[in-house]
Amino acid sequence: MNNWARLIALCSFLLIISNTAVARGNAAYEETYNVGLLAGQISGDTEYGNADATGFILSARNQKAILEYVNVKADEGVLLSGGSWESNVSGLYLSLLGTGQPYMKFKVGKIKQEMITTVGATVTTNTNDITSYGIGLGYKMGSRIKLEFEVTTLDNDMTLMALSVLF
């Protein structure tokens, strides 16, 4: 089992234990887990052009704190110097939510980003572990469904803007 899987398993276990204790004493307690889909765009600042991105989210909640696993794939980005790029991002975030039906969201986490660039016949793959952070706005639609818009840094010159639906 790799380090990412161990970290996810440990954090999930701790959240399950703490959620069980909190849920017993709070009748208004919300859902504990969410699954979501996201769609958006990864924008580059310098060398990388924009690319459409899709992905999924798995989250475990403890009152206002959320542990999120995010997996995002971007295809067919254009290098401004010629060529193309794609990116695979997976990571674990700790997110804090504001209260209310519309809410603010702040998150920080560790991601693994794989960048694949193609220039002519040359294909280069780079993998980096990066500290990532983001901010967003969300809206609760009933007791289970949430709609969120987030802006998240992926590294010094890439940003993900995404709209997510969580169930």
Secondary structure, 3 states (H helix, E strand, C coil): CCHHHHHHHHHHHHHHHHHHHHHHHCCCCCCCEEEEEEEEEEEECCCECCEEEEEEEEEEEECCEEEEEEEEEEEEEEECCCCEEEEEEEEEEEEEECCCCEEEEEEEEEEEEEEEEEECCEEEEEEEEEEEEEEEEEEEECCCEEEEEEEEEEECCEEEEEEEEEC
